[in-house]
Amino acid sequence: MKLRKIPLQPLIEILQDLWEGGADFIDISGEQNEEGEDLKDRIQITVKPEYVLNDDDEEEDNTPLSDEDFNELI
């Protein structure tokens, strides 16, 4: 599947937050928007619990992002 016109700034911000939150891996899925003149496609980023680094030395102030957070940014 080819995804088109994904805004980089929110994607980079989401990935940065995930990285700072301890995520080492993500799953990405996409959905094409075929309607109207707006050709922006949608992506969904999923972070499974086993993808997050559990290091006791890490600071505890990083709050994981919810699905609602992702939807607002994308």
C-alpha positions in Angstrom: 0.0 0.0 0.0 1.3 3.4 -0.9 0.4 6.2 1.5 0.5 9.8 0.2 0.9 13.2 1.6 1.6 12.4 5.3 2.4 15.6 7.2 6.0 15.3 8.5 5.9 17.7 11.5 3.3 15.9 13.5 4.7 12.5 12.5 8.2 13.5 13.7 6.8 14.9 16.9 4.9 11.7 17.6 8.0 9.6 16.9 10.1 11.8 19.1 7.7 11.5 22.0 7.6 7.7 21.5 11.4 7.5 21.5 11.7 9.7 24.6 9.0 7.5 26.2 11.2 4.4 25.8 9.6 2.9 22.6 12.2 0.9 20.6 9.7 -0.3 17.9 6.3 0.7 16.4 3.7 -0.9 14.2 2.4 1.3 11.3 -0.8 0.8 9.4 -2.4 3.1 6.8 -5.6 4.1 5.2 -5.9 5.9 1.8 -8.3 8.8 1.5 -9.8 8.5 -2.0 -12.5 11.1 -1.5 -12.5 14.8 -2.4 -9.6 17.0 -3.3 -7.8 16.3 0.0 -5.4 13.5 -0.8 -4.0 13.2 2.7 -3.9 9.6 3.8 -4.0 8.5 7.4 -1.6 6.4 9.4 -2.0 4.7 12.7 0.9 4.0 15.0 0.7 1.3 17.5 3.2 0.6 20.3 2.8 -2.7 22.0 4.0 -3.0 25.6 6.8 -5.3 24.7 8.1 -2.5 22.3 8.8 -0.2 25.3 12.1 -0.2 27.0 11.7 -1.0 30.7 14.7 0.5 32.3 14.6 1.2 36.1 17.2 4.0 35.6 14.9 6.0 33.3 13.0 8.9 34.6 9.3 8.2 35.5 8.0 11.5 34.1 7.4 10.3 30.5 3.6 9.8 30.0 2.7 7.3 27.2 0.6 8.8 24.4 -3.0 7.4 24.0 -4.8 6.6 20.8 -6.7 9.9 21.2 -3.3 11.8 21.4 -2.2 10.2 18.1 -5.5 11.0 16.4 -5.3 14.7 17.4 -1.8 15.0 16.0 -2.4 13.2 12.7 
